[in-house]
Amino acid sequence: MAKLVYQLGSVGSDTITNIDLEATLIEWARGFSLAQIRAFINGIQAAGEQLRENANPRLVLEVLMLSMPRREEGVSVKHA
């Protein structure tokens, strides 16, 4: 999901496969900066590497969840 949101913000909506979700995804992406999304994608990749190196899965996922970007204030998303 983070990668798709990054693509929406950087290259536009031409990369969406499920066009029925296009409006929802674009609205959702507006709440995050590209820097936040890039940092979270890097965190996901780091978590994968840590899990491959037999790190404690619970700790890895807790750190990942704590590093999730927060939505910018004033932006809300209506769920379909």
Helices and strands as residue ranges (DSSP letters): H 2-11, G 13-15, G 19-21, H 22-29, H 34-52, H 57-66
